[in-house]
Amino acid sequence: MFFHKHPYEPFIQPDTKKLIVGTLPPPRFSTGDLLEKDVDFCYGSYYNSLWLFIDKIHNLSLRYDNSQEAVNQRKQFLIDHQIGVCDIVKSAKRDKIDASDLGMKNIKLRDVVGYLRQYPNIKTILFTGGNSKNGPEYFFRKHLKDYNLKLELVNNEVPRIHQFTLNCHSERSEESKNEIPQSHSSFRNGKRTIKTVSLTSGSGAANISISRLPLYKQLKAKNPDFNTFDFRVMQYSKYL
């Protein structure tokens, strides 16, 4: 049984407004066996493609290697654009050492709501995947139940948009109370509405679902060269 622990702490700044939430990077990021084009940072897998989309949208000319410069480029982009990263899975166990979300067992979640309380400027959560089992939105829905909260549908078109109202007086579960130091909490009194956007996953497995979308079919009909990468860039550009 492989113990898969998230290798990176959440990357959040005091002025962060948007928070990217995924699950876990591939196991090689926890064991240190990076590939040549991997970057030792959140979403650093070259085959995940999130940074490829961001690179294309903003014309960043990012490096794709194991260098510290590649890490610094990504950190600076997030800081400049007030974007944070806080994957929801803290750790899991696997029978097979792979990156499958469905392969995770004995899953421990991070207290994402606790981070939202700690960083009151966050108004939007960007899930890197939908509500399929063991996906980021799926886990977040379970996590919200610890606070007696739930997502309310705003827009059912892809990417689906939900919202929830966070009350500063909502109680945390006993386990999550240990994750965010109480003394560091800067949540303002009252309530705030937080929007969630379930972006199409950057994994290759999502290409089939993209190809079935009416919008993708329309764009593909107009331009035969249009592909699933272009579709994600179009979608992500609205939020990143």
FIKOLZA-1660 file (N, C-alpha, C; in steps of 0.1 Angstrom, whole numbers, plus 5000, padded with zeros to 4 digits):
% residues 240
   i   px   py   pz ch aa at
   1 5008 4988 5000  A  M  N
   1 5000 5000 5000  A  M CA
   1 5009 5013 5000  A  M  C
   2 5007 5021 4990  A  F  N
   2 5015 5033 4989  A  F CA
   2 5008 5045 4996  A  F  C
   3 5015 5051 5005  A  F  N
   3 5010 5063 5012  A  F CA
   3 5013 5075 5004  A  F  C
   4 5003 5082 4999  A  H  N
   4 5004 5093 4989  A  H CA
   4 5001 5106 4997  A  H  C
   5 5011 5113 5001  A  K  N
   5 5010 5125 5008  A  K CA
   5 5013 5137 4999  A  K  C
   6 5004 5147 5000  A  H  N
   6 5006 5159 4991  A  H CA
   6 5020 5165 4994  A  H  C
   7 5028 5168 4984  A  P  N
   7 5041 5173 4986  A  P CA
   7 5042 5188 4988  A  P  C
   8 5032 5195 4985  A  Y  N
   8 5032 5210 4986  A  Y CA
   8 5022 5215 4996  A  Y  C
   9 5026 5225 5004  A  E  N
   9 5017 5233 5012  A  E CA
   9 5009 5242 5003  A  E  C
  10 4997 5246 5008  A  P  N
  10 4989 5256 5000  A  P CA
  10 4997 5268 4997  A  P  C
  11 4995 5274 4985  A  F  N
  11 5002 5286 4981  A  F CA
  11 4992 5297 4981  A  F  C
  12 4991 5305 4991  A  I  N
  12 4981 5315 4992  A  I CA
  12 4987 5328 4998  A  I  C
  13 4984 5339 4993  A  Q  N
  13 4989 5352 4998  A  Q CA
  13 4977 5360 5004  A  Q  C
  14 4981 5370 5013  A  P  N
  14 4970 5378 5019  A  P CA
  14 4960 5384 5010  A  P  C
  15 4964 5387 4997  A  D  N
  15 4955 5394 4988  A  D CA
  15 4950 5384 4978  A  D  C
  16 4951 5371 4980  A  T  N
  16 4946 5361 4970  A  T CA
  16 4931 5362 4969  A  T  C
  17 4926 5363 4956  A  K  N
  17 4912 5364 4953  A  K CA
  17 4906 5351 4947  A  K  C
  18 4914 5344 4940  A  K  N
  18 4910 5331 4934  A  K CA
  18 4918 5320 4939  A  K  C
  19 4912 5308 4941  A  L  N
  19 4919 5297 4947  A  L CA
  19 4917 5285 4937  A  L  C
  20 4928 5279 4932  A  I  N
  20 4927 5267 4924  A  I CA
  20 4927 5255 4933  A  I  C
  21 4917 5246 4932  A  V  N
  21 4916 5234 4940  A  V CA
  21 4915 5222 4932  A  V  C
  22 4925 5213 4934  A  G  N
  22 4925 5200 4927  A  G CA
  22 4926 5189 4938  A  G  C
  23 4932 5178 4934  A  T  N
  23 4932 5167 4944  A  T CA
  23 4947 5164 4948  A  T  C
  24 4954 5156 4941  A  L  N
  24 4968 5153 4944  A  L CA
  24 4976 5153 4931  A  L  C
  25 4989 5157 4931  A  P  N
  25 4997 5155 4920  A  P CA
  25 5001 5141 4919  A  P  C
  26 5007 5136 4907  A  P  N
  26 5011 5122 4906  A  P CA
  26 5021 5118 4916  A  P  C
  27 5021 5105 4920  A  P  N
  27 5030 5101 4931  A  P CA
  27 5044 5104 4929  A  P  C
  28 5049 5106 4917  A  R  N
  28 5063 5109 4915  A  R CA
  28 5067 5122 4921  A  R  C
  29 5058 5131 4923  A  F  N
  29 5060 5144 4930  A  F CA
  29 5062 5142 4945  A  F  C
  30 5057 5132 4950  A  S  N
  30 5059 5129 4965  A  S CA
  30 5072 5121 4967  A  S  C
  31 5075 5112 4957  A  T  N
  31 5088 5104 4958  A  T CA
  31 5100 5111 4953  A  T  C
  32 5098 5122 4945  A  G  N
  32 5110 5130 4940  A  G CA
  32 5115 5124 4927  A  G  C
  33 5108 5115 4921  A  D  N
  33 5112 5109 4908  A  D CA
  33 5106 5117 4896  A  D  C
  34 5110 5130 4895  A  L  N
  34 5104 5138 4885  A  L CA
  34 5109 5135 4871  A  L  C
  35 5100 5137 4861  A  L  N
  35 5104 5136 4847  A  L CA
  35 5111 5148 4843  A  L  C
  36 5118 5148 4831  A  E  N
  36 5126 5159 4826  A  E CA
  36 5119 5172 4825  A  E  C
  37 5106 5171 4821  A  K  N
  37 5099 5183 4818  A  K CA
  37 5089 5187 4830  A  K  C
  38 5090 5179 4841  A  D  N
  38 5082 5183 4853  A  D CA
  38 5088 5195 4860  A  D  C
  39 5079 5202 4867  A  V  N
  39 5084 5213 4875  A  V CA
  39 5080 5210 4889  A  V  C
  40 5089 5212 4899  A  D  N
  40 5087 5208 4913  A  D CA
  40 5078 5218 4920  A  D  C
  41 5066 5219 4916  A  F  N
  41 5056 5228 4921  A  F CA
  41 5042 5224 4918  A  F  C
  42 5032 5230 4924  A  C  N
  42 5018 5227 4922  A  C CA
  42 5015 5226 4907  A  C  C
  43 5009 5216 4903  A  Y  N
  43 5005 5213 4889  A  Y CA
  43 5017 5213 4879  A  Y  C
  44 5028 5208 4885  A  G  N
  44 5040 5208 4878  A  G CA
  44 5042 5197 4867  A  G  C
  45 5033 5187 4867  A  S  N
  45 5033 5176 4857  A  S CA
  45 5031 5182 4843  A  S  C
  46 5041 5179 4835  A  Y  N
  46 5040 5184 4821  A  Y CA
  46 5027 5179 4814  A  Y  C
  47 5022 5167 4819  A  Y  N
  47 5011 5161 4812  A  Y CA
  47 4998 5165 4818  A  Y  C
  48 4998 5173 4829  A  N  N
  48 4986 5178 4835  A  N CA
  48 4980 5190 4826  A  N  C
  49 4989 5198 4821  A  S  N
  49 4986 5208 4811  A  S CA
  49 4981 5221 4817  A  S  C
  50 4978 5222 4830  A  L  N
  50 4973 5235 4835  A  L CA
  50 4982 5247 4832  A  L  C
  51 4995 5245 4834  A  W  N
  51 5004 5256 4831  A  W CA
  51 5006 5258 4816  A  W  C
  52 5004 5248 4808  A  L  N
  52 5004 5250 4794  A  L CA
  52 4993 5259 4789  A  L  C
  53 4981 5257 4796  A  F  N
  53 4970 5266 4792  A  F CA
  53 4973 5280 4797  A  F  C
  54 4978 5282 4809  A  I  N
  54 4981 5295 4814  A  I CA
  54 4992 5302 4806  A  I  C
  55 5002 5294 4802  A  D  N
  55 5013 5299 4794  A  D CA
  55 5007 5304 4780  A  D  C
  56 4998 5297 4774  A  K  N
  56 4992 5301 4762  A  K CA
  56 4984 5313 4763  A  K  C
  57 4976 5314 4774  A  I  N
  57 4967 5325 4776  A  I CA
  57 4975 5338 4778  A  I  C
  58 4985 5337 4786  A  H  N
  58 4993 5349 4790  A  H CA
  58 5006 5351 4782  A  H  C
  59 5009 5342 4773  A  N  N
  59 5022 5343 4766  A  N CA
  59 5034 5345 4775  A  N  C
  60 5036 5335 4785  A  L  N
  60 5046 5337 4795  A  L CA
  60 5059 5331 4791  A  L  C
  61 5060 5322 4782  A  S  N
  61 5073 5316 4778  A  S CA
  61 5079 5309 4790  A  S  C
  62 5071 5301 4797  A  L  N
  62 5075 5294 4809  A  L CA
  62 5085 5283 4806  A  L  C
  63 5094 5280 4816  A  R  N
  63 5103 5269 4815  A  R CA
  63 5095 5256 4819  A  R  C
  64 5099 5245 4813  A  Y  N
  64 5093 5232 4817  A  Y CA
  64 5105 5223 4820  A  Y  C
  65 5110 5224 4832  A  D  N
  65 5121 5215 4837  A  D CA
  65 5121 5215 4852  A  D  C
  66 5131 5209 4858  A  N  N
  66 5133 5208 4872  A  N CA
  66 5140 5220 4879  A  N  C
  67 5141 5231 4872  A  S  N
  67 5149 5242 4877  A  S CA
  67 5141 5250 4887  A  S  C
  68 5148 5257 4896  A  Q  N
  68 5142 5267 4905  A  Q CA
  68 5136 5278 4898  A  Q  C
  69 5142 5282 4887  A  E  N
  69 5136 5293 4879  A  E CA
  69 5122 5290 4874  A  E  C
  70 5120 5277 4870  A  A  N
  70 5107 5273 4865  A  A CA
  70 5097 5275 4877  A  A  C
  71 5101 5271 4889  A  V  N
  71 5092 5272 4900  A  V CA
  71 5089 5287 4903  A  V  C
  72 5099 5295 4903  A  N  N
  72 5098 5310 4906  A  N CA
  72 5089 5316 4895  A  N  C
  73 5090 5312 4883  A  Q  N
  73 5081 5318 4873  A  Q CA
  73 5066 5316 4876  A  Q  C
  74 5063 5304 4880  A  R  N
  74 5049 5300 4883  A  R CA
  74 5045 5307 4896  A  R  C
  75 5053 5308 4906  A  K  N
  75 5049 5315 4918  A  K CA
  75 5047 5330 4916  A  K  C
  76 5055 5336 4907  A  Q  N
  76 5054 5350 4904  A  Q CA
  76 5041 5353 4897  A  Q  C
  77 5037 5344 4888  A  F  N
  77 5025 5346 4880  A  F CA
  77 5013 5345 4890  A  F  C
  78 5013 5336 4899  A  L  N
  78 5002 5334 4909  A  L CA
  78 5001 5347 4918  A  L  C
  79 5013 5352 4922  A  I  N
  79 5013 5364 4931  A  I CA
  79 5008 5376 4923  A  I  C
  80 5012 5377 4911  A  D  N
  80 5009 5389 4903  A  D CA
  80 4994 5389 4900  A  D  C
  81 4988 5377 4898  A  H  N
  81 4974 5376 4894  A  H CA
  81 4964 5373 4906  A  H  C
  82 4970 5373 4918  A  Q  N
  82 4962 5371 4930  A  Q CA
  82 4955 5358 4930  A  Q  C
  83 4962 5348 4926  A  I  N
  83 4957 5334 4925  A  I CA
  83 4964 5325 4935  A  I  C
  84 4957 5317 4942  A  G  N
  84 4963 5307 4951  A  G CA
  84 4961 5293 4947  A  G  C
  85 4967 5283 4953  A  V  N
  85 4965 5269 4950  A  V CA
  85 4964 5262 4964  A  V  C
  86 4953 5255 4965  A  C  N
  86 4951 5247 4978  A  C CA
  86 4944 5234 4974  A  C  C
  87 4951 5224 4970  A  D  N
  87 4945 5211 4967  A  D CA
  87 4938 5206 4979  A  D  C
  88 4927 5199 4977  A  I  N
  88 4918 5195 4988  A  I CA
  88 4923 5182 4995  A  I  C
  89 4930 5174 4988  A  V  N
  89 4934 5161 4994  A  V CA
  89 4948 5163 5001  A  V  C
  90 4948 5160 5014  A  K  N
  90 4960 5161 5022  A  K CA
  90 4969 5148 5020  A  K  C
  91 4962 5137 5020  A  S  N
  91 4969 5124 5018  A  S CA
  91 4959 5113 5015  A  S  C
  92 4964 5102 5009  A  A  N
  92 4956 5091 5006  A  A CA
  92 4965 5078 5005  A  A  C
  93 4958 5067 5004  A  K  N
  93 4966 5054 5002  A  K CA
  93 4962 5048 4989  A  K  C
  94 4971 5041 4983  A  R  N
  94 4968 5035 4970  A  R CA
  94 4973 5021 4969  A  R  C
  95 4965 5012 4963  A  D  N
  95 4970 4999 4960  A  D CA
  95 4980 4999 4949  A  D  C
  96 4977 5007 4939  A  K  N
  96 4985 5009 4927  A  K CA
  96 4991 5023 4927  A  K  C
  97 5004 5024 4924  A  I  N
  97 5010 5037 4924  A  I CA
  97 5008 5044 4911  A  I  C
  98 4997 5051 4910  A  D  N
  98 4994 5059 4898  A  D CA
  98 4986 5072 4903  A  D  C
  99 4982 5080 4893  A  A  N
  99 4976 5093 4896  A  A CA
  99 4961 5092 4895  A  A  C
 100 4955 5081 4895  A  S  N
 100 4940 5080 4893  A  S CA
 100 4933 5085 4906  A  S  C
 101 4924 5094 4904  A  D  N
 101 4916 5098 4916  A  D CA
 101 4908 5087 4921  A  D  C
 102 4903 5078 4913  A  L  N
 102 4895 5067 4918  A  L CA
 102 4903 5057 4926  A  L  C
 103 4916 5057 4924  A  G  N
 103 4925 5048 4931  A  G CA
 103 4928 5052 4945  A  G  C
 104 4923 5063 4950  A  M  N
 104 4926 5068 4963  A  M CA
 104 4917 5062 4973  A  M  C
 105 4923 5058 4985  A  K  N
 105 4916 5052 4996  A  K CA
 105 4921 5059 5009  A  K  C
 106 4913 5057 5020  A  N  N
 106 4916 5063 5033  A  N CA
 106 4921 5078 5031  A  N  C
 107 4912 5085 5025  A  I  N
 107 4915 5099 5021  A  I CA
 107 4913 5109 5032  A  I  C
 108 4924 5117 5034  A  K  N
 108 4923 5128 5044  A  K CA
 108 4922 5141 5036  A  K  C
 109 4913 5149 5040  A  L  N
 109 4911 5162 5033  A  L CA
 109 4917 5173 5040  A  L  C
 110 4921 5183 5033  A  R  N
 110 4925 5196 5039  A  R CA
 110 4913 5204 5043  A  R  C
 111 4915 5213 5052  A  D  N
 111 4904 5221 5057  A  D CA
 111 4903 5234 5048  A  D  C
 112 4898 5232 5036  A  V  N
 112 4898 5243 5026  A  V CA
 112 4889 5255 5031  A  V  C
 113 4878 5252 5038  A  V  N
 113 4870 5262 5043  A  V CA
 113 4877 5270 5054  A  V  C
 114 4886 5263 5062  A  G  N
 114 4894 5270 5071  A  G CA
 114 4903 5280 5065  A  G  C
 115 4909 5276 5053  A  Y  N
 115 4917 5286 5046  A  Y CA
 115 4909 5297 5041  A  Y  C
 116 4897 5295 5037  A  L  N
 116 4888 5306 5032  A  L CA
 116 4886 5315 5044  A  L  C
 117 4884 5310 5056  A  R  N
 117 4882 5319 5067  A  R CA
 117 4895 5327 5071  A  R  C
 118 4906 5320 5068  A  Q  N
 118 4919 5327 5071  A  Q CA
 118 4923 5338 5061  A  Q  C
 119 4918 5336 5049  A  Y  N
 119 4921 5345 5038  A  Y CA
 119 4908 5351 5032  A  Y  C
 120 4903 5362 5038  A  P  N
 120 4890 5367 5035  A  P CA
 120 4889 5374 5022  A  P  C
 121 4899 5376 5014  A  N  N
 121 4899 5382 5001  A  N CA
 121 4895 5372 4990  A  N  C
 122 4895 5359 4993  A  I  N
 122 4892 5348 4983  A  I CA
 122 4877 5349 4981  A  I  C
 123 4873 5351 4968  A  K  N
 123 4859 5351 4964  A  K CA
 123 4855 5340 4954  A  K  C
 124 4865 5334 4948  A  T  N
 124 4863 5324 4938  A  T CA
 124 4871 5311 4940  A  T  C
 125 4865 5300 4939  A  I  N
 125 4873 5287 4938  A  I CA
 125 4872 5281 4924  A  I  C
 126 4883 5277 4919  A  L  N
 126 4884 5271 4906  A  L CA
 126 4888 5257 4907  A  L  C
 127 4878 5248 4905  A  F  N
 127 4881 5234 4906  A  F CA
 127 4887 5229 4893  A  F  C
 128 4897 5221 4894  A  T  N
 128 4903 5215 4882  A  T CA
 128 4897 5202 4879  A  T  C
 129 4884 5202 4877  A  G  N
 129 4876 5190 4875  A  G CA
 129 4862 5192 4880  A  G  C
 130 4853 5183 4877  A  G  N
 130 4839 5184 4881  A  G CA
 130 4836 5176 4893  A  G  C
 131 4823 5171 4893  A  N  N
 131 4818 5164 4904  A  N CA
 131 4818 5149 4903  A  N  C
 132 4827 5144 4894  A  S  N
 132 4828 5129 4893  A  S CA
 132 4835 5124 4906  A  S  C
 133 4833 5111 4909  A  K  N
 133 4838 5106 4922  A  K CA
 133 4852 5108 4924  A  K  C
 134 4856 5113 4936  A  N  N
 134 4870 5116 4940  A  N CA
 134 4876 5127 4932  A  N  C
 135 4868 5135 4926  A  G  N
 135 4872 5148 4919  A  G CA
 135 4872 5159 4930  A  G  C
 136 4878 5170 4926  A  P  N
 136 4879 5181 4936  A  P CA
 136 4865 5187 4940  A  P  C
 137 4856 5188 4931  A  E  N
 137 4843 5193 4935  A  E CA
 137 4836 5183 4944  A  E  C
 138 4837 5170 4940  A  Y  N
 138 4831 5159 4948  A  Y CA
 138 4836 5160 4962  A  Y  C
 139 4849 5161 4964  A  F  N
 139 4854 5162 4978  A  F CA
 139 4850 5175 4985  A  F  C
 140 4849 5186 4978  A  F  N
 140 4846 5198 4984  A  F CA
 140 4831 5198 4989  A  F  C
 141 4823 5191 4982  A  R  N
 141 4809 5190 4986  A  R CA
 141 4808 5182 4999  A  R  C
 142 4816 5171 5000  A  K  N
 142 4817 5164 5013  A  K CA
 142 4822 5172 5024  A  K  C
 143 4833 5180 5021  A  H  N
 143 4839 5189 5030  A  H CA
 143 4829 5199 5036  A  H  C
 144 4821 5205 5027  A  L  N
 144 4811 5215 5031  A  L CA
 144 4801 5210 5042  A  L  C
 145 4798 5197 5041  A  K  N
 145 4789 5191 5050  A  K CA
 145 4794 5192 5065  A  K  C
 146 4807 5192 5066  A  D  N
 146 4813 5194 5080  A  D CA
 146 4809 5207 5086  A  D  C
 147 4805 5216 5077  A  Y  N
 147 4801 5230 5082  A  Y CA
 147 4786 5232 5080  A  Y  C
 148 4779 5222 5076  A  N  N
 148 4764 5223 5073  A  N CA
 148 4762 5233 5062  A  N  C
 149 4771 5232 5052  A  L  N
 149 4770 5241 5040  A  L CA
 149 4768 5232 5028  A  L  C
 150 4763 5238 5017  A  K  N
 150 4762 5231 5005  A  K CA
 150 4762 5241 4993  A  K  C
 151 4766 5236 4981  A  L  N
 151 4767 5244 4969  A  L CA
 151 4753 5246 4964  A  L  C
 152 4751 5258 4959  A  E  N
 152 4738 5262 4952  A  E CA
 152 4742 5265 4937  A  E  C
 153 4734 5258 4928  A  L  N
 153 4737 5260 4914  A  L CA
 153 4734 5274 4909  A  L  C
 154 4743 5279 4901  A  V  N
 154 4742 5292 4895  A  V CA
 154 4740 5291 4880  A  V  C
 155 4749 5282 4874  A  N  N
 155 4749 5280 4859  A  N CA
 155 4752 5266 4857  A  N  C
 156 4743 5259 4850  A  N  N
 156 4745 5244 4847  A  N CA
 156 4753 5241 4834  A  N  C
 157 4756 5252 4827  A  E  N
 157 4764 5250 4815  A  E CA
 157 4779 5248 4818  A  E  C
 158 4786 5240 4811  A  V  N
 158 4801 5238 4813  A  V CA
 158 4808 5251 4810  A  V  C
 159 4817 5256 4819  A  P  N
 159 4820 5250 4832  A  P CA
 159 4809 5254 4842  A  P  C
 160 4804 5244 4850  A  R  N
 160 4793 5247 4859  A  R CA
 160 4797 5256 4870  A  R  C
 161 4788 5265 4874  A  I  N
 161 4791 5275 4884  A  I CA
 161 4781 5273 4896  A  I  C
 162 4787 5273 4908  A  H  N
 162 4779 5272 4920  A  H CA
 162 4783 5283 4930  A  H  C
 163 4776 5284 4941  A  Q  N
 163 4780 5294 4951  A  Q CA
 163 4776 5289 4964  A  Q  C
 164 4782 5294 4975  A  F  N
 164 4777 5291 4989  A  F CA
 164 4781 5303 4997  A  F  C
 165 4773 5304 5008  A  T  N
 165 4775 5316 5017  A  T CA
 165 4783 5311 5029  A  T  C
 166 4794 5317 5032  A  L  N
 166 4803 5313 5043  A  L CA
 166 4800 5322 5055  A  L  C
 167 4796 5316 5066  A  N  N
 167 4793 5324 5078  A  N CA
 167 4805 5322 5088  A  N  C
 168 4810 5333 5093  A  C  N
 168 4822 5332 5102  A  C CA
 168 4819 5324 5114  A  C  C
 169 4806 5322 5118  A  H  N
 169 4803 5315 5130  A  H CA
 169 4801 5300 5128  A  H  C
 170 4803 5295 5115  A  S  N
 170 4801 5281 5112  A  S CA
 170 4812 5273 5119  A  S  C
 171 4808 5261 5125  A  E  N
 171 4817 5253 5133  A  E CA
 171 4825 5244 5124  A  E  C
 172 4837 5241 5127  A  R  N
 172 4846 5232 5120  A  R CA
 172 4845 5218 5127  A  R  C
 173 4848 5208 5119  A  S  N
 173 4849 5194 5125  A  S CA
 173 4861 5194 5134  A  S  C
 174 4861 5184 5143  A  E  N
 174 4872 5183 5153  A  E CA
 174 4885 5181 5146  A  E  C
 175 4886 5173 5135  A  E  N
 175 4898 5170 5128  A  E CA
 175 4904 5183 5122  A  E  C
 176 4895 5191 5116  A  S  N
 176 4899 5202 5108  A  S CA
 176 4904 5214 5117  A  S  C
 177 4900 5213 5130  A  K  N
 177 4904 5224 5139  A  K CA
 177 4919 5225 5141  A  K  C
 178 4925 5213 5139  A  N  N
 178 4940 5213 5141  A  N CA
 178 4948 5218 5129  A  N  C
 179 4941 5220 5118  A  E  N
 179 4948 5223 5106  A  E CA
 179 4951 5238 5104  A  E  C
 180 4942 5247 5108  A  I  N
 180 4944 5261 5107  A  I CA
 180 4946 5267 5120  A  I  C
 181 4957 5273 5124  A  P  N
 181 4959 5279 5137  A  P CA
 181 4948 5290 5139  A  P  C
 182 4942 5289 5151  A  Q  N
 182 4931 5299 5154  A  Q CA
 182 4937 5313 5154  A  Q  C
 183 4949 5315 5159  A  S  N
 183 4955 5328 5160  A  S CA
 183 4957 5335 5147  A  S  C
 184 4958 5327 5136  A  H  N
 184 4961 5332 5123  A  H CA
 184 4948 5336 5115  A  H  C
 185 4937 5333 5121  A  S  N
 185 4924 5336 5114  A  S CA
 185 4922 5351 5113  A  S  C
 186 4919 5355 5101  A  S  N
 186 4916 5370 5099  A  S CA
 186 4902 5371 5092  A  S  C
 187 4893 5361 5094  A  F  N
 187 4880 5362 5087  A  F CA
 187 4872 5373 5094  A  F  C
 188 4866 5382 5086  A  R  N
 188 4859 5393 5091  A  R CA
 188 4845 5388 5096  A  R  C
 189 4839 5395 5105  A  N  N
 189 4826 5392 5110  A  N CA
 189 4816 5393 5099  A  N  C
 190 4806 5384 5099  A  G  N
 190 4795 5385 5089  A  G CA
 190 4796 5373 5080  A  G  C
 191 4791 5375 5068  A  K  N
 191 4791 5365 5058  A  K CA
 191 4797 5369 5044  A  K  C
 192 4801 5360 5036  A  R  N
 192 4805 5363 5023  A  R CA
 192 4801 5352 5013  A  R  C
 193 4797 5355 5001  A  T  N
 193 4793 5346 4991  A  T CA
 193 4806 5342 4983  A  T  C
 194 4808 5329 4981  A  I  N
 194 4820 5325 4974  A  I CA
 194 4815 5317 4962  A  I  C
 195 4820 5320 4950  A  K  N
 195 4816 5313 4938  A  K CA
 195 4826 5302 4935  A  K  C
 196 4821 5291 4930  A  T  N
 196 4829 5280 4925  A  T CA
 196 4827 5277 4911  A  T  C
 197 4838 5275 4904  A  V  N
 197 4837 5272 4889  A  V CA
 197 4844 5258 4887  A  V  C
 198 4837 5249 4881  A  S  N
 198 4842 5236 4878  A  S CA
 198 4848 5235 4864  A  S  C
 199 4861 5238 4863  A  L  N
 199 4867 5238 4850  A  L CA
 199 4869 5224 4845  A  L  C
 200 4870 5223 4832  A  T  N
 200 4872 5209 4826  A  T CA
 200 4886 5205 4830  A  T  C
 201 4888 5193 4834  A  S  N
 201 4900 5188 4839  A  S CA
 201 4911 5189 4827  A  S  C
 202 4923 5191 4831  A  G  N
 202 4934 5192 4822  A  G CA
 202 4939 5178 4818  A  G  C
 203 4934 5167 4824  A  S  N
 203 4939 5154 4820  A  S CA
 203 4934 5149 4807  A  S  C
 204 4941 5140 4800  A  G  N
 204 4937 5135 4787  A  G CA
 204 4924 5128 4788  A  G  C
 205 4921 5122 4799  A  A  N
 205 4908 5114 4801  A  A CA
 205 4896 5123 4798  A  A  C
 206 4897 5136 4800  A  A  N
 206 4886 5145 4798  A  A CA
 206 4883 5149 4784  A  A  C
 207 4892 5145 4775  A  N  N
 207 4890 5148 4761  A  N CA
 207 4878 5142 4755  A  N  C
 208 4874 5130 4760  A  I  N
 208 4862 5124 4754  A  I CA
 208 4849 5132 4758  A  I  C
 209 4849 5136 4771  A  S  N
 209 4837 5144 4775  A  S CA
 209 4837 5158 4767  A  S  C
 210 4848 5164 4765  A  I  N
 210 4849 5176 4757  A  I CA
 210 4843 5174 4743  A  I  C
 211 4847 5163 4737  A  S  N
 211 4843 5161 4723  A  S CA
 211 4828 5159 4722  A  S  C
 212 4821 5156 4733  A  R  N
 212 4807 5154 4732  A  R CA
 212 4799 5167 4735  A  R  C
 213 4806 5178 4739  A  L  N
 213 4799 5190 4742  A  L CA
 213 4794 5197 4729  A  L  C
 214 4781 5202 4729  A  P  N
 214 4776 5208 4717  A  P CA
 214 4784 5220 4713  A  P  C
 215 4790 5228 4723  A  L  N
 215 4798 5240 4719  A  L CA
 215 4810 5235 4712  A  L  C
 216 4817 5225 4717  A  Y  N
 216 4829 5220 4711  A  Y CA
 216 4826 5216 4697  A  Y  C
 217 4815 5208 4695  A  K  N
 217 4812 5204 4681  A  K CA
 217 4809 5215 4672  A  K  C
 218 4803 5226 4677  A  Q  N
 218 4800 5237 4668  A  Q CA
 218 4813 5244 4664  A  Q  C
 219 4823 5246 4674  A  L  N
 219 4835 5252 4671  A  L CA
 219 4844 5244 4662  A  L  C
 220 4843 5231 4664  A  K  N
 220 4851 5221 4655  A  K CA
 220 4846 5222 4641  A  K  C
 221 4833 5223 4640  A  A  N
 221 4827 5223 4626  A  A CA
 221 4831 5236 4619  A  A  C
 222 4832 5247 4626  A  K  N
 222 4837 5259 4620  A  K CA
 222 4851 5259 4616  A  K  C
 223 4859 5252 4625  A  N  N
 223 4874 5252 4623  A  N CA
 223 4879 5238 4626  A  N  C
 224 4881 5230 4616  A  P  N
 224 4886 5216 4618  A  P CA
 224 4898 5215 4626  A  P  C
 225 4907 5226 4626  A  D  N
 225 4919 5225 4634  A  D CA
 225 4917 5228 4649  A  D  C
 226 4905 5232 4653  A  F  N
 226 4902 5234 4667  A  F CA
 226 4902 5221 4674  A  F  C
 227 4909 5221 4686  A  N  N
 227 4910 5208 4693  A  N CA
 227 4907 5210 4708  A  N  C
 228 4908 5199 4716  A  T  N
 228 4904 5200 4730  A  T CA
 228 4914 5209 4738  A  T  C
 229 4926 5210 4734  A  F  N
 229 4935 5220 4740  A  F CA
 229 4930 5234 4738  A  F  C
 230 4926 5238 4726  A  D  N
 230 4921 5251 4723  A  D CA
 230 4908 5253 4731  A  D  C
 231 4900 5243 4733  A  F  N
 231 4888 5245 4740  A  F CA
 231 4890 5248 4755  A  F  C
 232 4900 5241 4761  A  R  N
 232 4904 5244 4775  A  R CA
 232 4909 5259 4776  A  R  C
 233 4918 5262 4767  A  V  N
 233 4924 5276 4767  A  V CA
 233 4913 5286 4766  A  V  C
 234 4903 5284 4758  A  M  N
 234 4892 5293 4757  A  M CA
 234 4884 5294 4770  A  M  C
 235 4882 5282 4776  A  Q  N
 235 4874 5282 4788  A  Q CA
 235 4882 5288 4800  A  Q  C
 236 4895 5284 4801  A  Y  N
 236 4903 5288 4813  A  Y CA
 236 4906 5303 4812  A  Y  C
 237 4906 5309 4800  A  S  N
 237 4910 5323 4798  A  S CA
 237 4900 5332 4805  A  S  C
 238 4888 5328 4807  A  K  N
 238 4878 5336 4814  A  K CA
 238 4880 5337 4829  A  K  C
 239 4888 5328 4834  A  Y  N
 239 4890 5327 4849  A  Y CA
 239 4904 5328 4853  A  Y  C
 240 4914 5326 4844  A  L  N
 240 4928 5327 4848  A  L CA
 240 4935 5337 4839  A  L  C
% end
